């Protein structure tokens, strides 16, 4: 089974550099779980997006831009 980190890495490889910049992955380790996030800035809109692992969608971060 593919881990959350592996899924984010795979998705990151699909992002075209001419469409996305400042692509970053973050890991937050709380007491029981590790949480992973991937964010990137859309070049054309200037808005920051995040990848939702649950829905497998790239969505604008609320309040960005």
C-alpha positions, -999 to 999 in steps of 0.1 A, spaced: 0 0 0 13 34 -9 19 58 20 7 94 22 42 107 16 47 85 -15 13 97 -29 23 133 -24 57 128 -40 41 111 -70 16 140 -73 44 166 -70 62 150 -100 31 158 -122 32 196 -115 45 215 -145 71 241 -135 55 266 -159 22 263 -141 33 259 -105 61 275 -84 72 273 -47 61 237 -44 67 226 -8 59 195 12 55 198 50 54 171 77 37 177 111 44 151 137 19 152 166 18 126 194 1 98 175 3 106 137 24 122 111 5 146 88 17 155 54 9 186 32 18 197 -2 13 233 -13 22 252 -44 16 286 -60 -3 288 -93 17 310 -116 -13 324 -135 -34 333 -105 -8 338 -78 -30 318 -54 -16 291 -31 -31 257 -36 -30 226 -14 -34 189 -23 -62 171 -5 -52 135 -1 -87 125 8 -103 137 -25 -71 137 -45 -78 173 -56 -56 204 -58 -76 233 -43 -70 270 -36 -60 276 0 -88 296 17 -77 332 20 -48 330 -4 -41 356 -30 
